């Protein structure tokens, strides 16, 4: 994995964090995954260790949970 992956669910907390992440690390260095719209990525995110969104998966495989917005159970609905 070369880019970080930012997972979110589209809530205001997530959108704000998305903008901050892009400003901090650059749009070319992060893939944005909106789990509310791309639901087939839920299993991938959870397998990587994402427990809540917004979260940033680093190229080293570390998951950084950012300002709790929603648990993965809430995102799954």
Secondary structure, DSSP 8 states (H G I E B T S, - for coil): --SEEEEE-SSHHHHHHHHHHHHHH-GGGEEEEETTT-GGGHHHHHHHT--EEEEEE-TTS-EEEEEEEEEHHHHH-
